[in-house]
Each structure stands twice: as structure tokens, then as C-alpha cells.
Amino acid sequence: MAVNEKTLDAILNEYPAKVKRSRKKHILIKDSSLGRQEIEANTRTIPGIMTNRGCAFAGCKGVVLGPLKDMVHIVHGPIGCAYYSWLTRRNKAKSEDPGKNFLSYCVSSDMQESDIVFGGEKKLARMIDEVVEIFKPNAITISATCPVGLIGDDIQSVAREAQKRHGLNITAYNCEGYKGVSQSAGHHIANNNLMERIIGQGEMEDPPGKYTINMLGEYNIGGDGWEVERVLKQIGYHIQAVMTGNGSFEDLKNAHVAQLNLVQCHRSINYIATMLETKYGTPWLKVNFIGVQSTIESLRNMAQYFGDEELIKRTEDVIAKELAEIDPMLEPYKKICAGKTAFCFVGGSRGHHYQGLYRELGIETVLAGYEFAHRDDYEGREVLPKIKADADSKNIPDLHVNPDEKRYRLKIPVERMEDLKGRIPLSNYKGMNTEMRDGSVIVDDLNHYETEELIRILKPDIFSSGIKDKYIPQKMGIPSKQLHNYDYSGPYAGFRGAVNFARDISMSFATPTWNFIVPPWKDRPLLAGTIDQCVNDLCAEE
Ligand code: CFM
């Protein structure tokens, strides 16, 4: 059964009228005859609705800063925020110097009640001294949690003073959880500071390799970045910096020398990508290394950008070699997966990126969406001028950069750039919606209630989302695959990653466990709650 406007209305009718009006704008049924369909996104979740979203602190410290391995990331606040953002995302890292990988540590100022009352600045300053003494990191970040903003600790001045004391790059991030409507605000805060205070601080002037690139928005979840690197290195690319999976302060500060920036996750890092273009003249290319065909297309687009015959040939050779390895491995899984359907709801990129991989395995995505992405991630960057800034988005200022007097260089002639833009997604992202099939459902900030209702109607064979909603579908008898941290598996990117994904998904379908679970709608009527009249008039007594 498909979702049509009538069934959608029936779902939304359970909401109070105002909530219905709001949620209606966040849900679309794809209809290409209507042209670009507008969707509302990046607005506040309505209180009472059970969302999967995180907070600004999660987006800043957890997502963008956290994976940088040679820096100590201090969480200034009570211990919970630090503890629960401690490597659960599975952003892996290996360091050539084992003494310079601090990701396995949970470093927090552990604010107590007295710090909340009397202020936590002195404790933070002492803590930085201790961190320098014990770990000797290459740099330090300080991320603020909610109470820090509420009590007004000036973490910027603590960082400035400590930087003077230790002669070390120490940056502070006012990414209090409440700073935005979701973790997306935290991405922006981290992007601004990294650009202003770290990228470009290095001494390098020239690219160290013939084809030097940065990889932006790749966080090495389950080792994804390593698989992509393996392929890129075979072709002959030199990767200067990865932002930020398995990344480092040392690489990041020289990121300005790259000739091309790849953007995997547009949502979390498009700010840095565009600023690098303005400041250093480095174009960015939207890539997608999830799925075999998307990987091949991304590799070919990269080769086209450099336009070097030898590179184009090597790209084709590597593609052929990799395909010869994985095609026979994928075959048996394709048989298991053929004809199935999926929900693909992830944070800000993967709701789009995994659809191609599903398609290759014979699985159709019938519903997709993002927790916190913006309209451009759905509708494409062409809508950017039309997006009205609201009070929440204005809360995080755009950082304006200018061309660097010494280092700005056009990487390719203007004419060639224009020609390439017509052929490859250079400094552009077309969004998820264009690639979805007519009749499929697109939902922004999908919530618990809508998840249950839409599963009941569409009955997908697999549900892909995160830990917060993982067990609802499983209790309904539907296998669930986490696409945030991959449920302890991965990598899923690139060629070999596609095989891992196909294997894991096939195992989910093939396990006999599902024979023991009866979905609730099959043997039970739905319970509906009512509010009884207050017969004893107890309320009036209060
Ligand atoms: Fe980008 Fe990400 Fe994602 Fe994201 Fe995230 Fe993530 Fe994600 Mo979880 S940076 S937007 S804030 S691709 S942690 S690695 S999986 S919600 S879709």
C-alpha cells in the first residue's frame, strides 16, 4: 500500500490542529510533475513530540571536532554530556604516533554544584594546565554544555589566556546544547571556528602531491574513510586533510594547499567548503562514496576535474579491478535482497546517500528523510537564496571570509570551471528529493508516532535509522539497521564497504528470529486512550 494525501491526512488528524498544520509542511509525497516541491526543515521540534534529533553540543563536539585525534577535546560541563558523547558514534582513528591519539579518553571539567554557583572558569583553566602536562596534545578544544552558557562562564577568555600560557592552539566553542534547533547549529559553530582559528595556520604553501585533495564531511564511522582512502591512494591522490574522520590538527592547519575539496556530508561541512572556495579559490565537488555506482561516479567526476588523461585511465583501471573483486561477492546477497523495500531516515546526509546502495541490491526506498538537514539538502542549493533566516538560524552567525591576499589562487581557469559545472556537481549539491521515486514519502524530523503509523501502512522490509528508534520496528517484526554507527559493523563506504553492507542487510533478512515475532497490528486491536471526566471534582479543590 502506498501513502496518498488521504492516508497522510488521517495520520496528521491525530494531532492538534496547530501541530497538524506544522507537521504537514515537513512531509511530502514525491510527485515529479509538480517540479521542485517545497519542504519545511531546520525549524524547532514541537514540544511533546518524540524526535530523534540531538543538540548543538552533539553537532559541534560530538560530530565535527570529536574525531580530530591529536587534540584533547575538553567538555566543559557536568559529566553526563561528556560521558554520553564518548565514542558511541564509532568515529575510528589510528595514529602513526600512538601517544598522539586521545580519542579513547573522556575529558570533562565535571562541573559540580559549587562550580555552577561560583563559576567554572578557574576550574577550566586548571584543567587545561593539567591536560597539557599529562597529554601534551597538539591542540585543545573546549566545548561548552548548556549550564556553561546559563551561568556565563567566559570560555573564550579562558582559552585565550591558556593559549598564551602554553603556546598551544586552544579554541573554545560556545556550542551549548540549546544554541539551535538541532545538532546542525553545532556543525556551523565548529565550522566557523575551525576556519577562523585552525585551517590555514600551517606553513605549507604548495600542494605536496600532483593531485592533492581534502576530504570534507567524512567522519570514518566504522572505518568508512579508510576504505575511501584505500581506493583514492591506488588512483594516485594525495589526501592532505580529512574533515574530520581520523583527522588531525597537524593536517587540518595546512588544508589550504589542496587543489580540490571533496564534500561527502554536505550538511555538516558545507560552510567550510564554501569558505575555502572564497578564501583560497579551491572548488568543492559533491561526492558520495556510499554505493558502488555513486562511488564510481564520484571517482570519474574527480578525474574529470583534474582532466589529466593518465589520471582518467588509472581511475578506470582501479574501478575495473575493484568491480572484478566485489561483483561476484555481491551476487548472492542481491538474490536475498531483490524486491524488498526500505525506510531510510538518518541525520543530514545518509538518508540520501544510502538510497543508491539499497537500489543496487534491489531494495526500493519508500520513505526517506533527515533529522536536522536544511531545505538545500532536500531541494538542492538553488533554494538557498529563498530560505528565510529565522531567530534560531540567526543565532549562529555566518562567518564572512575574504580572499587570502597571498594564498588565493584560481585552481582552474574560469571558463573550464563553468564548463565543468555543467557536467559534474562542482560547488553544487542537488539535494535528495530529485533522486527519489514518485510516490515515495519524504519526511523531515520523523517522530515516534509518525514512524509507527508509516510502518503500519508501508510495511517496509527493513528500517534504517538510529539507536533511538531502532527497537520500535524490531518489535514490529521488521529488521532495523542503524545507519549512524552501523551497529558495530562497517565500513560500508566504497567498494568493499558495499559488500559488508549487503552481507549485514542479507543477514537481517535471513535470520529466523522474525518468525517468532508477530507484529502488533496482526493480532491486537490498537489501544486508544481517553481522558475521563473528573467525577469527584478533585481538581476544583486545588
Ligand atoms: Fe553528516 Fe554524519 Fe550525517 Fe551528521 Fe550525525 Fe553521523 Fe548522521 Mo549520526 S555528520 S549529517 S550529525 S553524515 S552522527 S557521521 S550518522 S546523524 S546522517
Residues whose N, C-alpha, C, O or C-beta is under 5 A from the ligand:
A	BS01	CFM	V63 Y219 C265 R267 S268 V346 G347 G348 S349 R350 L483 H484
